[in-house]
Amino acid sequence: METIIEDGARVLFQGDSVTGCDRNRSDPHDLGRGFAMMAASWFSALYPEKNITFINRGVSGDRTKDLVRRWDEDCLALRPEWVSVLIGINNMWRRYDSNDPTPLEQFEAEYREILDRTKRELNAKLILCEPFLLHISSSHAAWREDLDPKIDVVHRLAREHNAILIALDRIFIEASTRRDPAFWAPDGVHPSLAGHALIAQTWLKHILA
């Protein structure tokens, strides 16, 4: 089975703690302990003949405004041919745990800015992953008021930028019919090892030709 990622490509994973997942930020080659590392490892095992460089620049706690702030250094300067972005859960979460909401219009404008710059300055191919929430407590259902419109924004931006869309929220909802939600993400946000493996597995399926 072939892959749509070309020989010699640089693939950048960007986002928050779900992407960073305890990576050593002093080591530019460290891929963390989560789905980015798993996807890169499986890809390398499946296609050892391809000279692909995987880079992880996920930072815990980041929101779209943080990606805007560090996009020059942590994306454009790295010159990736592929950029995979998973962002948005903290844009929602800070509304409920810190009374620091991100209005929908701000979320879309910031997300659009990094995508526009990536296409304009690098002409890189994009992979956009839905932020996701598993309902561990009764309060989580109410958080959908904020999260669902942001997921809709990700869909719209994926269409506008001809990006690959990975519907992680839907995938985790479906997975929660097989095992309880806490199996996949104990706090509803941060995946377990099984949750990270599910993301990695899904990510790989989307880059197969």
C-alpha positions as CSV (number, residue, x, y, z in Angstrom):
1,M,0.0,0.0,0.0
2,E,1.3,3.4,-1.0
3,T,1.4,6.7,0.9
4,I,0.6,10.2,-0.4
5,I,3.6,11.5,1.6
6,E,6.5,12.0,-0.9
7,D,10.1,10.8,-0.5
8,G,12.2,13.2,1.5
9,A,9.3,15.1,3.0
10,R,9.4,16.8,6.4
11,V,6.2,16.2,8.4
12,L,5.4,18.6,11.2
13,F,3.0,17.8,14.0
14,Q,1.6,20.9,15.7
15,G,-0.8,21.5,18.6
16,D,-1.2,21.4,22.3
17,S,-0.4,18.7,25.0
18,V,-2.3,16.0,23.0
19,T,0.3,16.4,20.3
20,G,3.3,17.3,22.5
21,C,2.6,14.6,25.0
22,D,5.6,15.1,27.3
23,R,8.1,15.7,24.5
24,N,11.5,17.0,25.6
25,R,11.4,20.5,24.3
26,S,15.2,20.8,24.6
27,D,15.6,18.0,22.1
28,P,14.3,19.1,18.6
29,H,14.2,15.5,17.5
30,D,12.0,14.2,20.4
31,L,8.5,13.2,19.2
32,G,6.9,12.9,22.6
33,R,5.1,9.8,24.0
34,G,1.8,10.0,22.1
35,F,0.2,9.7,18.8
36,A,2.8,11.7,16.9
37,M,5.5,9.3,18.0
38,M,3.3,6.3,17.3
39,A,2.3,7.5,13.8
40,A,5.9,8.3,12.9
41,S,7.2,5.0,14.2
42,W,4.6,3.0,12.4
43,F,5.1,5.0,9.2
44,S,8.8,4.4,9.3
45,A,8.3,0.6,9.9
46,L,5.8,0.5,7.0
47,Y,8.0,2.5,4.6
48,P,11.6,2.1,5.6
49,E,12.7,3.0,2.1
50,K,11.3,6.5,2.4
51,N,13.5,9.2,3.9
52,I,10.8,11.1,5.9
53,T,11.6,13.5,8.7
54,F,9.0,13.8,11.5
55,I,9.0,16.8,13.8
56,N,6.8,17.5,16.8
57,R,6.3,21.0,18.1
58,G,3.2,20.5,20.2
59,V,3.1,22.6,23.4
60,S,1.0,21.9,26.4
61,G,-1.8,24.4,27.1
62,D,-1.5,26.1,23.7
63,R,-4.5,27.8,22.0
64,T,-4.7,29.1,18.5
65,K,-3.3,32.5,19.7
66,D,-0.2,30.6,20.9
67,L,0.3,29.0,17.5
68,V,0.1,32.4,15.8
69,R,2.7,33.7,18.2
70,R,5.2,30.9,17.5
71,W,4.4,30.0,13.9
72,D,7.5,31.7,12.4
73,E,9.9,29.7,14.5
74,D,7.9,26.4,15.0
75,C,6.5,26.0,11.5
76,L,7.7,28.3,8.8
77,A,11.4,28.2,9.7
78,L,11.3,24.3,9.7
79,R,10.1,24.3,6.0
80,P,7.8,21.3,6.3
81,E,6.1,19.8,3.2
82,W,3.3,18.5,5.4
83,V,1.7,20.2,8.5
84,S,-0.7,18.3,10.8
85,V,-2.6,20.5,13.3
86,L,-4.7,19.5,16.3
87,I,-5.7,22.6,18.2
88,G,-8.9,23.9,19.9
89,I,-9.6,22.0,23.0
90,N,-7.9,24.6,25.2
91,N,-9.7,27.4,23.4
92,M,-12.8,25.7,24.8
93,W,-11.5,24.5,28.1
94,R,-10.2,27.8,29.4
95,R,-13.8,29.2,29.2
96,Y,-14.8,26.7,31.8
97,D,-11.8,26.3,34.1
98,S,-10.4,29.8,33.9
99,N,-13.3,32.0,32.7
100,D,-11.1,32.9,29.7
101,P,-13.1,32.1,26.6
102,T,-12.0,32.4,23.0
103,P,-14.8,33.8,20.9
104,L,-15.6,31.8,17.8
105,E,-14.6,34.6,15.5
106,Q,-11.2,34.9,17.2
107,F,-10.7,31.2,17.0
108,E,-11.4,31.1,13.3
109,A,-9.3,34.2,12.5
110,E,-6.3,32.8,14.4
111,Y,-6.6,29.4,12.9
112,R,-7.1,30.9,9.4
113,E,-4.0,33.0,9.8
114,I,-1.6,30.1,10.4
115,L,-3.1,28.1,7.6
116,D,-3.0,31.0,5.1
117,R,0.6,31.7,6.0
118,T,1.5,28.0,5.6
119,K,0.0,27.8,2.2
120,R,1.3,31.1,1.0
121,E,4.9,30.9,2.3
122,L,5.5,27.1,2.1
123,N,2.7,25.7,-0.1
124,A,2.7,22.8,2.4
125,K,0.0,20.2,2.4
126,L,-2.3,20.3,5.5
127,I,-3.9,17.8,7.8
128,L,-6.5,19.2,10.2
129,C,-7.6,17.2,13.1
130,E,-10.9,17.9,15.0
131,P,-10.5,18.8,18.7
132,F,-12.4,16.2,20.7
133,L,-14.2,15.8,24.0
134,L,-15.3,12.5,25.6
135,H,-18.1,12.8,28.2
136,I,-16.6,11.6,31.4
137,S,-18.7,13.8,33.7
138,S,-22.1,15.4,33.4
139,S,-20.5,18.8,33.0
140,H,-18.9,17.8,29.7
141,A,-22.2,17.7,27.8
142,A,-22.6,21.5,28.5
143,W,-19.2,22.2,27.1
144,R,-20.5,21.2,23.6
145,E,-22.0,24.6,23.3
146,D,-18.5,26.0,22.9
147,L,-16.7,23.1,21.3
148,D,-19.1,22.1,18.5
149,P,-19.0,25.4,16.7
150,K,-15.2,25.3,16.8
151,I,-15.3,21.9,15.2
152,D,-17.5,23.3,12.5
153,V,-14.8,26.0,11.9
154,V,-12.1,23.3,11.5
155,H,-14.3,21.6,8.8
156,R,-14.8,24.9,7.0
157,L,-11.1,25.7,7.0
158,A,-10.2,22.2,5.8
159,R,-12.5,22.7,2.8
160,E,-11.2,26.1,2.1
161,H,-7.5,25.0,2.2
162,N,-8.0,21.7,0.5
163,A,-6.7,20.0,3.7
164,I,-7.2,16.4,4.8
165,L,-9.7,16.4,7.6
166,I,-9.5,13.8,10.4
167,A,-12.8,13.6,12.4
168,L,-11.3,12.7,15.8
169,D,-14.4,13.8,17.7
170,R,-16.6,11.5,15.8
171,I,-14.1,8.7,15.9
172,F,-13.9,8.9,19.7
173,I,-17.7,9.0,20.0
174,E,-17.8,5.8,18.0
175,A,-15.0,4.2,20.0
176,S,-16.9,5.0,23.2
177,T,-19.6,2.5,22.1
178,R,-17.0,-0.2,22.4
179,R,-15.4,0.8,25.7
180,D,-16.3,3.4,28.2
181,P,-15.0,6.9,27.4
182,A,-12.5,6.9,30.3
183,F,-10.7,4.0,28.6
184,W,-9.8,6.3,25.7
185,A,-9.3,9.6,27.7
186,P,-9.5,9.4,31.5
187,D,-10.3,13.1,31.9
188,G,-12.2,13.4,28.6
189,V,-9.4,15.5,26.9
190,H,-6.0,13.8,27.3
191,P,-5.9,10.4,25.6
192,S,-4.8,7.2,27.3
193,L,-2.2,5.1,25.5
194,A,-5.1,3.4,23.7
195,G,-6.5,6.8,22.8
196,H,-3.2,7.9,21.3
197,A,-2.9,4.7,19.4
198,L,-6.4,5.2,18.0
199,I,-5.4,8.7,16.8
200,A,-2.2,7.4,15.3
201,Q,-4.0,4.6,13.5
202,T,-6.6,7.0,12.1
203,W,-3.9,9.5,11.1
204,L,-2.0,6.8,9.2
205,K,-5.2,5.7,7.3
206,H,-5.6,9.2,6.0
207,I,-2.2,9.4,4.4
208,L,-2.4,6.1,2.5
209,A,-3.0,6.3,-1.2
